Amino acid sequence: MNRKNEIIRSYKAHYNFAMGKLFDVAGCPMEGHGKGCYIYDDRGNAFLDWCAGFGVFSLGHGNEDIRRSIMEQADRLTLLPPGYKHPMQQRFIESFTHLLPAELDQIMIAGSGSEACEYALRTVLLNRRGRTKIIAARNSYHGKTLGALCVMGQPHLRDPFGPLNIDVEFVKYGDTGKLEEKIDCNTMAVFLEPILGGGYLETPAAGYLKAAADICSRHGALMVLDEVQTGFGRTGSMFAFEQEQVTPDILITSKTISGGFIPIAAVAVRRGLSTSLPFLENDPRHFSPSWQGSVLASTAASASIDYIISNDIPRQVSEKGSYLRQRLMEMVERFPKLAMDVRGRGLMLGIRLKSVLIEHALWLQLLSRNVVGGLSTNSVTRTPVLRIFPPLTITYAEMDEGLNMLEASFYSLNQWPGLILDMANKAFSYRHYIGSPLMRAGCSLFKIDLSPKTRQHNIPATPVSGPFR
């Protein structure tokens, strides 16, 4: 058994059978290493990364400035026990607060977006005692720990765990009238994303966040903004809330803070709100997981923030995003049989497609042309959004390269009759029950190149590390 098959077997047996099956039948390459906007497989082929780990690798793979800072710190100290502090943690906290409105000056460090959401929930419960209700948006995504699942607006991910402890009402996203109907004096907080990141990329009309903040203020409810996906330049400003001149009571961030090197998250809380129980005010254990003491994570995060500021990344994203969005919209107009519209803002973009089959087929076509797209990962929507979340450092030449490959992929799929696509989509709905040989044959079929030939990259072979998705 070769190394790739060993990894797929292990993935199926011990981690995620469905994803292991997808790696297998789709013929996914095996990652060797990443550099800049490219991922290189074990055979030396370069793949343009249009997904960036769903936004994690916002500054490209192996950003040299961040890597150098991490290696220098790793030679000195990597981790502190809870309760101890280090100058690099202080530097990160001060760098982070300098990006925020002055009112958001209480910082809690976490290890993931889900954990950061848990911190936000705890803060809400501490500061709105006597109230019992939280409002969140339908189709929202806030993480998969139990607390985060309570405010998750996707029932297929939440309901299998049965009734959860917090009373949460879900409202239509972007509809201030519905929010006004549901909120009352019993509402503790409203959880919102500036853009729905969990597969839909629904973007509200201008003024929605401002109106939501005003509604919260009138009713004494806290406004919690989840910028795990939209933060640190992804939408064309450092944080998406800046575009509406809104200051939330609690801000949740994660994903890209360290440039993709080390997991870290941070919660910013408005001055005056309690972040710990009064009798535990001086107890560092209250909000302190073991890895909160990661000096390496703080080092990486500080270096990432320095890079974003010194290179004016948000401004670049605003300009590049306008260009990429316009080109994508032109493409959608050319292929109405396959695509519906373009979603998102800045370099958090996606193409809404007419079926799940088309999304996966387009992803396969891109993969065969050495471009890694981002599947929506939403298993219930009928019109999924193929994500295009490239590194924020992507060049115009690299965007054009990806656009050329996307156009060729659309062209190829457009040759299939609509009736065949509809029938295949119905069969695809049973994909979890179809055997691997049949699925492999279907993947091969939809990877057939019916478009003009496109150029592929090749570089010298690199070491093997594992499959990527």
N, C-alpha and C positions, 0 to 999 in steps of 0.2 A: 504494500500500500504506500503510495507516495505521500509526501508531507501535506499537500492540500487535502487529499481525501481523509487523512488522519484528523486534521483540524475540523473538517465538516462533520466527521463521525462523532468527535468529541462534543462539538457544538450541539448536535442533535441529542446526544445522550445525556448531557449534563447541564445545558443552559437553555436553549430555545429551539425546540424541534422544528417549528414552522420556519424560523429564519434560516436554520441550517439547511432545510429542504430548499428554500429559495436560493441560497448560495449555490447549492448543488445543481438544481435544474436550470438556473439562469447562466451557469458557467461563469460565475463571478471570478475575477482574478484574485490573486493573493498578494496582499500589500507587502511591499518591501520597505519603503520609507516615503516621507513626504517632504517637499521643498517648495516654498512659495505657494503658488496656486495649483500645484500638481501633486498627484499621488503616483508613485512608481511601483509597478508590480515586480514579482520575483524574476520575471524574464526581461526586465529593463524597459517595458513599455510605460509611457507617461500618460496619465489620465487627468484631464482638466477637472478640477474639483469645483462643481457648481452647487455643492451642498454644504461643504465646510462643517461637517458634523452637526447639521441643522443650526449653524451659527456659532459653534464653539470655536472653530479656528478662524476667528475674524481677521487676524493679522497674518494669515497664511501659515503654512506648516514650517516649523523650525525657525521662526523669526529670530534672527541672530542676536539682536539687542536683548531680547528676553532670555534667550538661552544662555548668553554670557553672564547675565546677572544671576541666574539660577546656579550655574556651575561655580561661580565665585562664592556664593553663599553656602552651597553644599559642602564645600571644603571646610567651612567653619562650624555650622550648626544647621540642623534641618527641622527639629521639632522641640517644642517646650511642653512640659506637663501643664494641665489646666491650672490657672491661677497665676502663672508666670507670664511676664511680658518681655518683648524684645523690641529694639529700635525699628526693625523692619516692619513689625506689626503697626507700630505707631506711624511710620511713614505711609503705609498703605491707608490707614484710617484718615490721616490728614489729607492725603492726595484725593481720596474718595470724597471727603466732605467739601473740598475746594471745588468739586464739580457740581455741587448741589446748592439749592437755595439755602440761605443761612438758617432757616427754621429747621431743616433736616440735619440735626447735629448729633443725634444719638445713633451709634453704629453697633450692630451685632454681626459678627462673622460666623458663617456657616460653611458647610461642605458641598451643598447642592441646592438647586432651586426648590425642590420639595421641602428640604429642611428649612430653607428661608421662609417658605410659606407657613410652616409650622410656627416659626418664631413670630410671624405677623399675626397669626391666629391667637397665640398666647397673649400678645400685646393687646389685641382687641378685647379679649376676655378680661384682662386685668383692668382695662380702662373704661369699660362700659358695663359694669356690674349692675344687675337688675334688669338689663335688657337681654333678650333671648334669641333674636333673629339676625341672620346675615342674608344679604342679597348678593347674588352672583349672576353672571351672564350665561345664557344657554350657549352650548358649544364651546365654552371656555376650557382652558387647560391650565392647571396650576400644580400638577405633580401627582404622584401616585402613592405617597405615604397616606395613612388613614385620615389625618387632619386635612391634608390637601385634597383628598378625594371628596371630602364633604362639600367643598366649594367648586368641584369639577363639574362643568356643565355638560358632560357627555355621559348619559346614562349607561351606555354599554360598558364603560370603564368603571363606573361607580356602583351600579346596582348589584353586581355579583357578590359584593361584600355585605349585603343586607342593610338594614336601617343603621345609619350612623348617628352619632350623638348630637350633632349640632343642627338646629333648625335653620335650614337654608331654603330660600325661595329663589327660583331662577326666572329671569326676565329676558325678553328679546333684546339681543345686543344692538346698540345703536339707537334704541327707541327711548327717548327721555320721557315720553308720556307714560309708558309702561313702568319705568323706574319710579316716576312720581306716584303712580297708583299703588305700588307695593310698599314703598318706604313709609315708615311711621315712627312714633315715639318709642317703639319697642325694638327698633333696628339698631344693632350694634355697629355694623359696617357694611360697606359695599365693596366687593372685590371686582376689579376690572383689569383687562389688558388693553393697551392702546390699539393693538391690532390682535385679532384672534389668531394665535399661533398654532393651534392644534389641528392642522390639516385644512382649515378653511381660508385662512388669511383674509377674513372679512375686515374691512377697514371702515370705520364709521365716518359719517359726514363731519365736516369741519364744525367745531363748536360742541361736539358731544361730550368730551371730557370736561370742558368748562361748565356745561350745563349740569353734568352729573356732580361735579364738585359743589356747585351752588345748591343743588338739592340736598346733598349730604349735610352741608353747613346749616341749612334751615332746620333740619331735623335732628341735628346733633349726632349724626352718624359719622364714623370715621371712613375716609376714602383710602382704600388700599390699592395701589397700582402695581401690577405684576409686569416688570420690564425685564424678565429673564431673557426673552428673545429680542426685545426691541432696544435694549440699553447699549450704551457705549458706542454710539455712532451708527448703528445698523439702519436706522430710518432717515438719516440725514441731519440729525442733531444729536448731541451727546446722549440725551434721553428724549423719548418721544413726547413726554408731557410738556417739554419746553415749547413745542410747536403751538400749544394752546395757552401758554403762560399760566399753567396750573401747577400748584404745589400740593402733592398728596400728603395725607397724614402719615402714611407708611409706604415706603418704596421697597420692592423686592427686586433684587438683581442676582444674576449668576452667569452661567454659560461662558461668556467670552472674557470675563474679568482678567483671567491670567493669560489670555492669548492662546488658550487651548493646551497649556503645558500641565497645569495642576488644578484639580477641582477646587473651586472656592465660590462662595456666595456671600452676599452682604445684604443686610436689611437696614435701611435708614428710617429713623422714627422722628417725628416732629418734637421739638423741644416742649417740655411740659408733660408729655405722656410718660407714664411709668413703664419701665421695661423689666422690672423684677418685683417680686413680692416685698412689701415694706420690711418684713422681718428678715429678709434675705438680701437686703440692699448691698451689704458688704460681702456677700458670699459669692465667690467667683464661679461656683459650680452650677448656679441656677440656669444659665444659658451657655454652658461651656462643654461642648462635645470634645473628645480627646484631640481631634484633629483641628480644633479651633486654634491650637497652639502651633500650627504649621508655619514655621518661619519661611519655608520655601514658597508656600502658596502666597504669602504676603509679599515676598520678594518679586515673584512673577507678576502679581497684580500691579504692584507699583511700577515695574518696568513697562508693563502693557499700557497703563495710563499715561506714562511719560511719552511713549511712542505715539499714542493717539493724539495727544496734545501737540507734540512737536511737529507732527506731520499733517496737522489739521485734517484728520480723517473724516470728521462729520461733513465738512464742506466738500471734500472729494466725493463722498458717498452721495450727497445731494446731486452733484453734477453727473456722476456716473449712473446713478439710479434713474435720472430723467432720460438719459440716452438709452439705457437698457430697456426701460419700460416702453418707450416709444417704438423701439425695434420689435419688442414682443407683441405690442398691440397690432403693428402692421402684419406680423406673422399670423396672429389669430384671425384677422380679417381675410387672409388668403386661404385659410383652412377651416372654414365654418363647419365642415362635417365632423371635425375632430375636437375643436376648441371653442370655448364660449367667451371667456374674457380674461383679463389680467388683473390679479389681485396684489395688494400690498403697497409698500412705500419704500423709497430709498433702495437699498440692496436686500430688502426682505420682500421678494417678489415671488409670484407663482402664476401658473396658467391653469385656469379651471377647465377641466376636460369633460367630455360628454359621457364617459363611462369609466369604471374601474379598469376594464380591460385596456382601454386606450391609454390610461395612465401607465400601466405596467408595460404595455407594448412600447410606448414612447421611451420609457426608462431603459428598456432593453436595447432599443435602437441607439439611444445615446451611448449606452455602455459599449456597444459594438463599435462605436466611433470614438472611443476613448474619452468619453465625458461622463462624469458621475453626477447624476441628478438626484433630487431628494424626493423619494416617494412620500406621499402625504401621511402614511402610517395610520390613516383613519379607515377602519375596516367596515364602516356602516354607511358612509356617504355615497350617494349615487353619482355625484359629480365632483370627484376629488380634485385637489389642487396639487399639481406637480411643483415642488418648491425649487426656487432658484435663489439660493443663499450663498453666493460666492464669497470668498475672502474679501474684506473691504479694501484690500491692497491690490485687487485685480486691475490690470491695465486695460486700456481700450482695445489693444490688439488681442488680448486674451478674451475679452468679451466678444469681439468679432469672431474669433475662432469658435467659441461656444455657440454663438448665434448661427454660424454657417452649418455646424453639425446639427443643431436643432432644426434648422430649415430642411436639411437633407432627411432628417428623421421624419419630420412631418410629411414631406413629399413622399417618402417611401410608404408610410402607413396610409396615406391618402389614396394609394392605388388600390387598396382593398375595397370591395363593394360594401356599402353601408349595411346591407343585409347580413353579410358574413361577419362583420364586426359586432352586430347586435346578437347574432347567434353565439358567437364566441364569448361575448360578455356574459350571457346566461350560463354557459358552461363554466365560465371562470368563477361564478359565484359558488361553485362546489369544489373550488381548488383544494380545500383542506382535506377532501375525501378522495381526490384523484391521485392515483399512483404516480410515483416519480418518473417512470419511463414516459407516460403519456404527457405529463407536465413538461418534461424535458423536450419532447417533440414539439409541443405547442410553443415553447420559448424559442426553439430553433426556427420555427416557421415565422414568427413575428420579428425575428432578427434578420430575416432576409433583406438584403440591400436592393431596393428597387429604385434608388436614386442615383444621380451622377456620383462617381467615385470621389471619396474625400481623403485628404492626407492624414496619415497617422504618425505619431511621434515614436521615436525609439532612442534609448540611451543605453549605456553599458549596464549589464545586469547588476542587481543590488541584492543584499541579504534578504532572506525570507523572515517575516515576522507574524503574519496572520491574515485572514480574510478581512476585507472592509465592506461596509455597507453604506 
